[in-house]
């Protein structure tokens, strides 16, 4: 896990136009700070709905 994180930093951080994950994380944090329900909604969608759809498509 540590090597995965370090490789992500080495891949995305040095080039300014590749810092999209940082911008997306900032947007997600601001949205969650403003709308508390968004965090629960995001978790439900990303951990149940999306995997459920992928599983249903694989059947």
N, C-alpha and C positions, 0 to 999 in steps of 0.2 A: 504494500500500500504506500509506503514511504517512497519507493522508487517510482511508482506510478505518479504520485504527486510531483516529485522532482522533475520527471520527464515532461509533465504538463507545463510546469513553470518554464523549463528550458525551451519548450516548443512555442508557447504562446506569448510569453512576456517580453523577449528581446525586441521583437518587431512591433512597433506601435499599432499597425493596422490589424495585427492578429490578436489584439486584446479584446476580442468580442466576448469571451466568457466573463471577463471582469465587468464589462458594461451590463451584460445580462444579469449577473449576480447583483449588481447595484440596483437595477430596475426591480428585480424580484424582492430585494430587501426593502426598498421604498414602498412597493405595493403592499407588502405584508405589514409594514409599520402603519400604513394608512387604513388598510382593511384587514382586520384580524381574522376574518373568516377565510381569507384567501389561502392562508397556510394550510388549513385543514382541507380545503377544496383541492389544492395542488397535490397534497399527499394522497388523497383518495383517487384522484385522476391518474397520477403517475404510478401508483403502486397497485391499483386494482383495475381501473378501467382500461388503461393502455395494455397492460399484460393480458387482461381478459380478452381484449379484441385480437391481439396477436395470437393467443391460444385458439380462439374461435376460428380465425382464418387458417390456422394450421390443421384444423380437423378435416 
